[in-house]
Amino acid sequence: MMASSWDGSGSQSDDSLLFDRLHIEPMYDAFVCPLTKQVMRDPVTLENGQTFEREAIERWFKECRESGRKLLCPLTLQELKSTELNPSMALRNTIEEWTARNEAAQLDMARRSLNSGSPENETLQALKYVQYICKRSRSNKHTIRQAGLIPMIVDMLKNNSRKIRCRALETLRIVAEEDDENKVVTGLLEMLAEGDIVRTIVKFLNNELPKEREEAVSLLYELSKSETICEKIGSINGAILILVGMTSSNSEDLSTVEKADKTLENLEKFENNVKQMAENGRLKPLLTQLLEGPPETKLAMAGYLGELVLNNDVKVLVARTVGPSLINIMKSGNMKSREAALKALNQISCEPSAKFLIEAGILSPLVNDLFAVGPNQLPTRLKEVSATVLASVVNSGEDFDSIPFGPNDQTLVSEDIVHNLLHLISNTGPAIECQLLQVLVGLTNSQTTVVSVVAAIKSSGATISLVQFIEAPQKDLRVASIKLLKNLSPNMGQELADALRGSVGQLGSLIRVISENTGITEEQAAAVGLLADLPERDLGLTRQLLDDGAFQMVISRVIAIKKGEIIGSRFTTPFLEGLVRILARVTYVLGDEPDALALCRDHNLAALFIELLQTNGLDNVQMISATALENLSLQSQSLTKLPELPSLSVCASIFTCFGKQQVITGMCRIHRGVCSLKETFCLLEGQTVRKLIALLDHTNVKVVEAALAALSTLIEDGVVIEQGVLVLCEAEGVQPILDVLLEKRTENLRRRAVWAVERLLRTDDIAYVVSGDQNVSTALVDAFQHGDYRTRQIAERALKHVDKIPNFSGIFPNVKTS
């Protein structure tokens, strides 16, 4: 029997047991090397006539020389005079003929075992035998192919046995492996590429068993050395995606990851494969070809890049790597190249990547493309892309006031640049208009650039034109215009208010946007913010809002948000803040507008603002609500009705003992009349005083200022100050007011605190207690010495109350002190 092992291990494999039972020609002893005990492939004869395997006897001689022993025949131990080896050609030919006959018989048996009906062990042994003869000789691979075994092995990939499937993959890999000269075995790879064989192999990449995945990717690596199969692998849906996933997996064996990576490297020969890799996160091949490839390849890669959807981190990588190259193409290429570069830049332009694109010089060619006229100008569809890229770059938050570009070192907020943008906005289609408005939105997001843009808009007289976009039928255009006007409103609120009052329909359009029952959108938040920023004391605008029923709508939206009836979103907070600011407008015109007064009463706005005081975490809502309550409370004096006392009889008027003192219930201690929260906005109702006092400890100084201002209406001239002070005492508000004075957080807050403290100190009991507090005295002295003119006057009076300044003519003799 054949002494050689099919798996090449030197000892007969268990997989050969089946073939041991096959009747073949007997093996003669002369075929076996005395040293290796294996059938010889290259038999040679020594001078004494003994025959050995050439490689084995050469190794024997080498060991003798290295050890200093005599050269002996390993079989007879006779000393040899010569190490000359004579090939035994006749024996070699005989062995080869014997081997061929045996292999033919064994191969025939293997063929019969490679079918679905054979036992598992026979199939495994047959596959192992095929591996053995392929490893033994490259020519045997042709034999395997000619014998029709490859389709049979492929069929084993669908076998129910995991072991058979794994061994079939392993066998196909060995069949496909290159030889030592790095030449692909002719025809075998192409044969494996036929039909659905490659698709079947790809399916194994997703197998839950690591061994099958490892064998499959190893086989694909061998197959990918053929360009024909490279193209086929790329055409299989999901193949490249799975391979890319393997290269970044932490759970795969390192060998599997390495083979997947090498397979992808082979697949890079085809542009479509490179595109798929980029789509699935492997961008390096595309970027390399875009930088180093020939012009037509660069154009194709730029085109592919323009079609990709990338996350921001990847956009930054791409911008850093190929941004300068794309910008150069955009500047100097033909129209087709410029289009590809522009679309690629459109895909990678975002907030984090904008910095690298700006450094690479993107602003100048973008602006030139937008403003250029003549035969070299971009078509409208590409100008839209340029405007989109510019909008993305500008909305990155960079300081464009300090970024020069072009031969004249202009900036994006230079007057002529803004004028050109405004001109384009008025003379192009909605798509470009929308993007250019977004450019202005980005430029007005920064306090350092908005002033320049505002100046350019005023000098160009473009306010009315911009306001008209509020009524645009295209939502994106409408949203962009409202966002721009919202950014402009803090700096040109009166101009916008005049434009909205003087135009037909724009104000109504804003109100309709806000009233849409669609949750809370970005457009609604911007529209609310725009109206909220307009001058609150513009009586004409407030009247128009009253006439349009805007305030009733705002009230319903505020209540709906408070009740949780409107689904929350990231715009909920600015939307609610804007609604409250709009609603607070009516409290500024109560003395001039009866409809505003009626609105506040009918909807009990004082109670609503008191409720809003408690919206913790929304500082602006609390501040605006406190200010609105201040405005309402200031009206209480004029709205309170003094009751008519019944006249006394003659006797009672002469002799007091005949008359009882009139006791009238419902009288307000502070306003000396009949008050209510709903009708006269008196803050003594609804625990308002305590809620305002609680805000004096707020971390936001503006909230503290607003709360203190509202509380100060209780001790204003025109009310019973002593009772107001008593109300504050009962609500434990005296010490918090003193604490505000001591903290000295802002000059405005100190001014308000000094005023309030002076009013408190008019009460002797409080003055007596405070006179012993050195900290309060020091704070008043500091205000007296360092405050502004009015603060120093008030601080002087306060110090007199605690006997820190003698009560004689003050240092301001020409100014009234009461």
ABEGO torsion letter per residue (X at the ends): XBABBAAGAGBBBAAAAAAAABBBBBBBAAABBAAAGBBBABBBBBAAGBBBBAAAAAAAAAAAAAAGBBBBBAAAGBBBABABBBBBAAAAAAAAAAAAAAAAAAAAAAAAABBAABBAAAAAAAAAAAAAAAAABAAAAAAAAAAGAAAAAAAAAABABAAAAAAAAAAAAAAABBBAAGBBBBGAAAAAABEAAAAAAAAAAABABAAAAAAAAAAAAAAAABAAAAAAAAABBGAAAAAAAAAABAABBAAAAAAAAAAAAAAAABAAAAAAAAAAGBAAAAAAAAAABBAAAAAAAAAAAAABBBBAAAAAAAAAAAAAAAAAAAAABBAAAAAAAAAAAAAABBAAAAAAAAAAGAAAAAAAAAABBEAABBBAAAAAAAAAAAAAAAAAGBBAAABBBEAAGBBAABAAAAAAAAAAAAABBAAAAAAAAAAAAAAAABAAAAAAAAAAAAAAGAAAAAAAAAABABAAAAAAAAAAAAAAAAAAAAAAAAAAAABBGAAAAAAAAAABBAEBBAAAAAAAAAAAABBAABAAAAAAAAAAGAAAAAAAAAAAAAAGABBBBAAAAAAAAAAAAAAAAAAAAAAABAAAAAAAAAAGAAAAAAAAAABBGBAAAAAAAAAAAAAAAAAAAAABBBBBBBBBBAAAAABAAABBBBBBBGBBAAAGBBBBAAAAGBAABGGAAAAAAAAAABABAAAAAAAAAAAAAAABBGBBAAAAAAAAAAAGAAAAAAAAAAAGABAAAAAAAAAAAAAAAABAAAAAAAAABAAAAAAAAAAAAABBAAAAAAAAAAAAAAGABBBBBBABAABBAX
